[in-house]
Amino acid sequence: MAACGTCAEVSWFQDGHGLEPEAGVARLFGEFKLVGSLPGISGPARSVHLYAPPSRAALARLRAFPAKVWLQAAPDLWMSHDGHHLALAATPSRMAAMS
């Protein structure tokens, strides 16, 4: 991961290759696996992707953050959890919104 506070950008990498922010956050927590999507009702995006933890230890990492609260993980990515699943919601980039 590379982050720039001045330019408000976050980039995700694995093995020298770029990753989508959602995949980067899922890997950051311990190789969470995509299990489905839900409509983003009262969330920051139109859809929310749910990820299951690979182990109890990975699930415990989520508990460092408050449950059922959306936190901005990157300029265009929000995260939350329900105590069992990681929820990620990607919002349209600011550059796309400006054009």
Number of C-alpha atoms within 10 A of each C-alpha: 13 8 12 9 7 6 7 9 12 16 14 20 14 11 6 7 7 12 15 11 22 21 17 17 22 21 14 13 17 15 17 21 16 17 11 11 14 12 11 14 10 7 16 19 17 14 16 22 19 22 20 18 22 13 11 9 11 16 20 14 12 19 13 8 15 13 14 12 13 18 15 15 17 19 15 18 21 23 25 23 21 13 14 16 19 24 23 31 25 22 15 13 11 10 7 7 7 6 5
